[in-house]
Amino acid sequence: MRRVVFNQKGGVGKSTITCNLAAIAAARGRRTLVVDLDPQANSSHYLLGGAADGEGPTVADFFDDMLSFKFNPPGPEHFARPTPFVNLFVMPSQGRLEELGPKLESRYKMFKLREALESLRGFDEIFIDTPPAVNFFTRSALIAAERCLIPFDCDSFSRRALYLLLDNVREMQADHNRGLQVEGIVVNQFQSQARLPRQLVEELRAEGLPVLDAFLSTSVKIRESHERALPMLHLDPRHKLTQEFEALYGLLAA
């Protein structure tokens, strides 16, 4: 299964959701790959810590090979680096990915990621993290994926952005990937005691939007998780937020 975590709005928890779901999948015995397409490389640092800046293949090298027309380029498995966690691998990002985007788009390479991931063997689940923009890399991810998860952080700005986002996904479905399904909207940074978040969720559901039943709470613990490069399952398996990630993964795996 190939999932993209997509929202063109920044700060909604794409990398956090990507890495925590991937960590749970791996812990359940699923050989799991995270593909980090965001030049900020947050998922890469979350899973690799300081090693994300060290030597080793990156997703930028993978896209470089598309532009250099190598006679016998390495397969996509070459770019999957092991993390400290059993069964969990990552194609790490790099800042120079951003400058590659216009070159790749001008040569219409948007389908290459799907070709590569479809040819990849040995992985049960693939999670694709995306930048906060609609650009070559997000389009490539939406073309490559079978399912789309949309983080939503319960404010009026996010709601307005959500409608545009869904239009973009529908356009990609119609033009490039008819098999892509919106798996659901993930409510993130949810404050159950506050009126506005509850009201927004109720209104989205009333509109028929696919809001998933497992909400992710606001917690300062996630900052420690980021700083220590430990997904919540490995930092504090009993924490409420860890249990919420577990519940969310359970919905997806059902």
MITILUM-717518 format. One record per atom (N, C-alpha, C): residue in one letter; x, y, z. Coordinates in steps of 0.2 Angstrom, whole numbers, padded with zeros to 4 digits, always signed. Layout:
N
aXYZ...
This chain:
254
m+0004-0006+0000m+0000+0000+0000m+0004+0006+0000r+0003+0011-0005r+0007+0017-0005r+0002+0023-0003r+0004+0026+0002r+0000+0032+0005r+0004+0038+0004v+0000+0044+0002v+0003+0050+0003v+0000+0054+0008v+0004+0058+0012v+0001+0062+0017v+0002+0069+0014f-0004+0073+0013f-0004+0079+0009f-0008+0084+0011n-0005+0090+0012n-0009+0096+0013n-0004+0102+0011q-0007+0106+0007q-0002+0112+0004q-0001+0117+0009k-0005+0117+0015k-0004+0121+0021k+0002+0118+0025g+0006+0123+0027g+0012+0121+0032g+0009+0120+0039g+0013+0117+0043g+0012+0116+0050g+0006+0112+0052v+0004+0108+0048v-0002+0104+0050v-0001+0097+0052g+0006+0095+0052g+0008+0089+0055g+0009+0083+0050k+0011+0085+0044k+0012+0080+0039k+0017+0075+0041s+0023+0078+0043s+0029+0073+0044s+0028+0069+0051t+0025+0073+0055t+0023+0069+0062t+0019+0063+0061i+0013+0064+0057i+0009+0059+0055i+0012+0053+0051t+0016+0055+0046t+0019+0051+0042t+0023+0046+0046c+0028+0049+0050c+0033+0045+0053c+0030+0041+0059n+0025+0043+0062n+0022+0039+0068n+0018+0034+0065l+0014+0035+0060l+0011+0029+0057l+0015+0024+0054a+0021+0026+0051a+0026+0022+0048a+0029+0018+0054a+0031+0021+0059a+0034+0017+0065a+0029+0012+0068i+0023+0013+0068i+0018+0008+0071i+0017+0003+0066a+0017+0004+0059a+0017-0001+0054a+0023-0006+0055a+0029-0003+0055a+0035-0007+0056a+0035-0011+0062a+0033-0008+0068a+0033-0012+0074a+0028-0018+0074r+0023-0017+0070r+0018-0023+0069r+0021-0028+0064g+0027-0027+0062g+0030-0032+0057g+0029-0031+0050r+0027-0025+0048r+0026-0023+0041r+0033-0019+0039r+0036-0022+0034r+0042-0019+0031r+0040-0012+0028t+0042-0007+0031t+0039+0000+0029t+0044+0005+0027l+0042+0009+0022l+0047+0014+0019l+0043+0021+0019v+0047+0026+0021v+0045+0033+0021v+0049+0036+0016v+0045+0039+0011v+0049+0043+0006v+0048+0050+0007d+0053+0054+0009d+0053+0061+0011d+0054+0065+0005l+0049+0069+0002l+0049+0073-0004l+0049+0080-0002d+0050+0082+0005d+0050+0089+0007d+0057+0091+0008p+0059+0096+0004p+0066+0099+0005p+0068+0101+0012q+0063+0102+0016q+0065+0103+0023q+0067+0097+0027a+0066+0091+0024a+0068+0085+0027a+0066+0083+0034n+0060+0086+0036n+0058+0084+0043n+0057+0077+0045s+0054+0073+0040s+0054+0066+0041s+0060+0063+0041s+0065+0065+0037s+0072+0062+0037s+0075+0063+0044h+0075+0069+0047h+0078+0070+0053h+0074+0067+0059y+0068+0066+0058y+0064+0063+0063y+0066+0055+0064l+0067+0052+0058l+0068+0045+0059l+0076+0043+0059l+0080+0048+0057l+0087+0046+0056l+0091+0051+0061g+0088+0056+0064g+0092+0060+0069g+0098+0064+0065g+0103+0064+0068g+0109+0068+0065g+0112+0064+0059a+0110+0058+0058a+0113+0054+0053a+0109+0056+0046a+0104+0060+0046a+0101+0062+0040a+0105+0067+0036d+0110+0070+0040d+0114+0075+0036d+0121+0071+0034g+0122+0065+0036g+0128+0061+0034g+0128+0059+0027e+0133+0055+0026e+0134+0052+0019e+0129+0046+0018g+0127+0046+0012g+0122+0041+0010g+0117+0043+0005p+0114+0039+0001p+0109+0041-0004p+0103+0044-0002t+0101+0049-0006t+0095+0053-0004t+0090+0053-0010v+0084+0055-0009v+0079+0055-0014v+0081+0060-0019a+0085+0065-0017a+0088+0070-0022a+0092+0066-0027d+0096+0062-0025d+0101+0057-0029d+0096+0053-0034f+0091+0051-0031f+0086+0047-0035f+0083+0051-0041f+0081+0057-0040f+0079+0062-0045f+0084+0064-0050d+0090+0065-0047d+0096+0067-0051d+0097+0061-0057d+0096+0055-0055d+0097+0050-0060d+0092+0050-0066m+0087+0053-0064m+0082+0054-0070m+0084+0059-0075l+0088+0064-0072l+0090+0069-0077l+0097+0068-0080s+0100+0063-0078s+0107+0062-0081s+0107+0056-0086f+0102+0053-0087f+0101+0047-0092f+0107+0042-0091k+0107+0040-0085k+0112+0034-0084k+0110+0028-0087f+0115+0024-0090f+0114+0018-0094f+0111+0013-0090n+0113+0012-0084n+0111+0007-0079n+0110+0010-0072p+0105+0014-0071p+0105+0018-0064p+0103+0013-0059p+0105+0014-0053p+0103+0009-0047p+0095+0009-0046g+0093+0004-0044g+0085+0003-0043g+0083+0007-0037p+0077+0008-0036p+0074+0012-0030p+0076+0010-0023e+0077+0003-0023e+0079+0000-0016e+0086+0003-0014h+0090+0005-0019h+0097+0008-0017h+0096+0014-0013f+0091+0018-0013f+0090+0024-0010f+0086+0024-0003a+0084+0018-0001a+0080+0016+0005a+0086+0015+0010r+0086+0019+0015r+0091+0018+0020r+0088+0016+0027p+0091+0011+0030p+0088+0009+0036p+0088+0014+0042t+0083+0014+0046t+0083+0018+0052t+0085+0014+0058p+0085+0017+0064p+0087+0013+0070p+0081+0009+0072f+0076+0009+0068f+0070+0005+0070f+0069-0001+0066v+0067-0007+0069v+0067-0013+0065v+0061-0012+0060n+0062-0014+0054n+0057-0014+0048n+0056-0007+0045l+0059-0002+0047l+0058+0005+0045l+0064+0008+0041f+0062+0010+0035f+0067+0013+0031f+0065+0019+0028v+0069+0023+0026v+0068+0030+0023v+0072+0032+0017m+0069+0035+0012m+0072+0038+0007m+0073+0046+0009p+0078+0047+0012p+0079+0054+0015p+0079+0060+0010s+0077+0065+0012s+0077+0071+0008s+0083+0075+0009q+0084+0081+0005q+0089+0085+0005q+0087+0092+0002g+0090+0097+0005g+0088+0104+0003g+0089+0105-0004r+0093+0102-0008r+0094+0104-0015r+0089+0101-0019l+0084+0097-0016l+0078+0094-0019l+0074+0100-0023e+0074+0105-0019e+0070+0111-0022e+0072+0114-0028e+0079+0114-0029e+0081+0117-0036e+0080+0111-0041l+0079+0105-0040l+0078+0100-0045l+0071+0100-0048g+0066+0103-0044g+0059+0103-0046g+0058+0106-0053p+0060+0112-0054p+0058+0115-0061p+0062+0111-0066k+0068+0108-0065k+0071+0104-0071k+0067+0098-0072l+0065+0094-0067l+0061+0088-0068l+0054+0090-0071e+0051+0095-0069e+0044+0097-0072e+0045+0098-0079s+0050+0102-0081s+0051+0104-0088s+0052+0098-0092r+0054+0092-0089r+0055+0086-0093r+0050+0081-0092y+0045+0083-0089y+0038+0079-0087y+0040+0073-0084k+0043+0073-0079k+0046+0067-0075k+0041+0065-0070m+0035+0067-0070m+0030+0066-0064m+0028+0059-0063f+0029+0055-0068f+0027+0048-0067f+0032+0043-0065k+0038+0046-0064k+0044+0042-0063k+0044+0039-0056l+0041+0043-0051l+0041+0040-0044l+0036+0034-0044r+0031+0035-0047r+0026+0029-0047r+0029+0023-0050e+0033+0024-0056e+0036+0018-0059e+0041+0015-0054a+0045+0019-0051a+0050+0017-0046a+0047+0013-0040l+0042+0016-0037l+0038+0013-0031l+0035+0006-0033e+0032+0006-0039e+0028+0000-0042e+0033-0005-0043s+0039-0004-0045s+0044-0009-0046s+0048-0011-0040l+0047-0007-0034l+0050-0009-0028l+0048-0015-0025r+0052-0020-0023r+0050-0026-0020r+0052-0026-0012g+0048-0030-0008g+0051-0031-0002g+0048-0026+0004f+0043-0022+0002f+0040-0017+0006f+0032-0018+0007d+0030-0019+0013d+0023-0020+0014d+0019-0013+0013e+0022-0008+0016e+0019-0001+0016e+0024+0004+0014i+0021+0009+0011i+0025+0015+0009i+0021+0021+0011f+0024+0026+0014f+0021+0032+0016f+0025+0038+0013i+0022+0042+0010i+0025+0048+0006i+0024+0054+0009d+0029+0058+0012d+0028+0064+0015d+0029+0070+0009t+0026+0075+0010t+0026+0080+0004t+0027+0087+0007p+0030+0091+0003p+0031+0098+0005p+0024+0102+0005p+0024+0108+0009p+0018+0112+0009p+0017+0116+0003a+0016+0113-0002a+0015+0117-0009a+0012+0112-0014v+0009+0115-0019v+0007+0111-0025v+0012+0112-0030n+0017+0107-0030n+0022+0108-0035n+0024+0101-0038f+0030+0100-0041f+0031+0094-0045f+0031+0088-0040f+0034+0089-0034f+0035+0083-0029f+0028+0081-0026t+0023+0086-0025t+0017+0084-0022t+0013+0081-0028r+0013+0083-0034r+0010+0080-0040r+0013+0073-0041s+0019+0072-0041s+0022+0065-0041s+0020+0061-0036a+0019+0063-0030a+0017+0059-0024a+0010+0057-0025l+0005+0061-0027l-0002+0060-0029l-0002+0055-0034i+0002+0055-0039i+0002+0051-0045i+0004+0044-0043a+0009+0044-0038a+0012+0037-0036a+0008+0034-0031a+0004+0037-0027a+0000+0034-0021a-0006+0031-0023e-0008+0026-0019e-0015+0023-0020e-0020+0026-0015r-0018+0029-0009r-0022+0032-0004r-0019+0039-0002c-0024+0043+0000c-0022+0050+0002c-0024+0051+0009l-0020+0053+0013l-0022+0056+0020l-0021+0063+0020i-0026+0067+0023i-0026+0074+0023i-0026+0076+0030p-0020+0079+0033p-0021+0082+0040p-0025+0088+0040f-0028+0089+0045f-0032+0095+0046f-0032+0097+0054d-0030+0104+0055d-0028+0106+0062d-0034+0110+0065c-0040+0110+0062c-0045+0113+0066c-0045+0120+0067d-0044+0124+0062d-0045+0131+0062d-0048+0133+0055s-0051+0140+0055s-0055+0142+0050s-0050+0143+0043f-0044+0144+0045f-0039+0145+0039f-0038+0138+0036s-0037+0133+0040s-0036+0126+0037s-0043+0124+0034r-0048+0126+0036r-0055+0124+0033r-0055+0127+0026r-0053+0133+0025r-0054+0136+0018r-0049+0133+0014a-0043+0131+0016a-0038+0128+0012a-0040+0121+0010l-0044+0118+0015l-0046+0111+0013l-0050+0110+0007y-0054+0115+0006y-0058+0114-0001y-0054+0114-0007l-0049+0119-0007l-0044+0120-0012l-0040+0113-0013l-0038+0111-0007l-0034+0104-0007l-0038+0099-0011l-0044+0098-0009l-0048+0092-0011l-0049+0093-0019d-0050+0100-0021d-0051+0101-0028d-0044+0099-0032n-0038+0100-0029n-0032+0098-0032n-0032+0090-0032v-0034+0087-0027v-0034+0080-0027v-0038+0077-0032r-0044+0080-0033r-0049+0077-0038r-0046+0078-0045e-0043+0084-0046e-0040+0085-0053e-0035+0080-0054m-0030+0078-0049m-0025+0073-0050m-0029+0066-0052q-0034+0065-0048q-0038+0059-0049q-0040+0058-0057a-0043+0064-0059a-0046+0064-0065a-0041+0064-0071d-0035+0067-0070d-0031+0068-0075d-0025+0063-0075h-0023+0060-0069h-0017+0056-0069h-0017+0050-0065n-0022+0049-0060n-0022+0043-0056n-0029+0042-0054r-0033+0038-0058r-0040+0037-0056r-0040+0032-0051g-0035+0028-0049g-0035+0024-0043g-0034+0027-0037l-0032+0033-0036l-0031+0037-0030l-0037+0038-0026q-0037+0036-0020q-0043+0037-0016q-0041+0041-0010v-0046+0046-0008v-0045+0050-0002v-0047+0045+0004e-0042+0043+0008e-0043+0038+0013e-0046+0042+0019g-0045+0048+0020g-0048+0052+0026g-0045+0058+0028i-0048+0062+0031i-0046+0068+0034i-0044+0067+0041v-0037+0068+0043v-0035+0067+0050v-0035+0073+0054v-0039+0073+0059v-0040+0079+0063v-0034+0079+0068n-0030+0084+0067n-0024+0084+0071n-0024+0090+0076q-0020+0090+0082q-0020+0095+0087q-0027+0097+0089f-0031+0091+0091f-0038+0092+0093f-0038+0094+0100q-0042+0099+0102q-0043+0100+0109q-0051+0099+0110s-0052+0093+0114s-0059+0091+0114s-0063+0095+0119q-0060+0099+0123q-0063+0104+0128q-0065+0111+0124a-0062+0112+0119a-0064+0118+0115a-0070+0118+0111r-0074+0123+0110r-0080+0122+0106r-0079+0122+0099l-0074+0127+0096l-0073+0128+0089l-0070+0121+0086p-0066+0118+0088p-0064+0112+0085p-0069+0107+0084r-0073+0106+0090r-0079+0101+0089r-0084+0103+0084q-0085+0110+0084q-0090+0113+0079q-0087+0112+0072l-0081+0113+0070l-0078+0112+0064l-0079+0105+0061v-0077+0100+0066v-0078+0093+0064v-0085+0091+0062e-0089+0094+0066e-0096+0092+0065e-0099+0095+0058e-0096+0101+0057e-0098+0104+0050e-0095+0100+0044l-0089+0098+0045l-0086+0095+0039l-0090+0088+0038r-0091+0085+0044r-0095+0078+0043r-0102+0080+0040a-0105+0085+0042a-0112+0087+0039a-0111+0088+0031e-0106+0090+0029e-0104+0091+0022e-0103+0085+0018g-0102+0079+0022g-0101+0073+0019g-0093+0072+0018l-0089+0076+0021l-0082+0075+0020l-0079+0069+0025p-0074+0065+0022p-0072+0059+0026p-0068+0060+0032v-0071+0063+0037v-0067+0064+0043v-0066+0057+0047l-0060+0055+0048l-0058+0049+0052l-0060+0050+0059d-0062+0044+0062d-0064+0044+0069d-0059+0045+0074a-0053+0043+0072a-0047+0044+0077a-0044+0051+0077f-0045+0055+0082f-0042+0062+0082f-0035+0061+0086l-0031+0066+0084l-0024+0067+0087l-0024+0073+0091s-0023+0072+0098s-0023+0078+0103s-0017+0082+0102t-0018+0088+0105t-0012+0093+0106t-0008+0090+0112s-0001+0090+0111s+0003+0088+0116s+0010+0091+0115v+0013+0093+0121v+0020+0096+0121v+0025+0090+0120k+0022+0084+0121k+0026+0078+0121k+0029+0077+0114i+0025+0079+0109i+0027+0078+0102i+0034+0082+0101r+0035+0087+0104r+0041+0091+0103r+0047+0087+0105e+0046+0084+0111e+0052+0080+0113e+0053+0074+0109s+0048+0071+0106s+0048+0066+0101s+0052+0068+0095h+0051+0074+0093h+0055+0077+0087h+0062+0078+0089e+0063+0081+0094e+0070+0083+0097e+0074+0076+0098r+0071+0071+0100r+0075+0065+0102r+0075+0060+0096a+0072+0062+0090a+0071+0058+0084a+0069+0051+0086l+0063+0051+0090l+0060+0045+0092l+0052+0046+0091p+0049+0042+0086p+0042+0042+0086p+0039+0040+0092m+0033+0043+0093m+0030+0042+0100m+0029+0035+0102l+0029+0030+0098l+0028+0023+0100l+0035+0021+0104h+0040+0024+0102h+0047+0022+0104h+0049+0027+0110l+0046+0033+0110l+0047+0037+0116l+0043+0036+0122d+0037+0035+0121d+0032+0034+0127d+0026+0030+0124p+0026+0023+0124p+0021+0019+0121p+0014+0020+0125r+0015+0022+0131r+0008+0023+0135r+0005+0029+0135h+0008+0034+0131h+0006+0041+0131h-0001+0041+0127k-0005+0046+0129k-0012+0046+0126k-0011+0047+0118l-0006+0051+0116l-0005+0053+0109l-0003+0047+0105t+0001+0043+0108t+0003+0036+0105t-0003+0032+0104q-0007+0031+0109q-0013+0027+0108q-0017+0030+0103e-0018+0036+0102e-0022+0039+0096e-0019+0038+0090f-0012+0038+0089f-0009+0036+0083f-0010+0028+0082e-0010+0024+0087e-0012+0017+0086e-0019+0016+0083a-0023+0020+0086a-0030+0020+0084a-0031+0022+0077l-0028+0027+0075l-0028+0029+0068l-0025+0024+0063y-0019+0021+0065y-0017+0016+0061y-0022+0010+0060g-0025+0008+0066g-0030+0003+0066g-0035+0004+0061l-0038+0010+0061l-0043+0012+0056l-0041+0011+0049l-0034+0013+0047l-0032+0012+0040l-0030+0005+0039a-0029+0001+0043a-0027-0006+0042a-0033-0011+0042a-0039-0008+0044a-0045-0012+0045a-0047-0014+0038
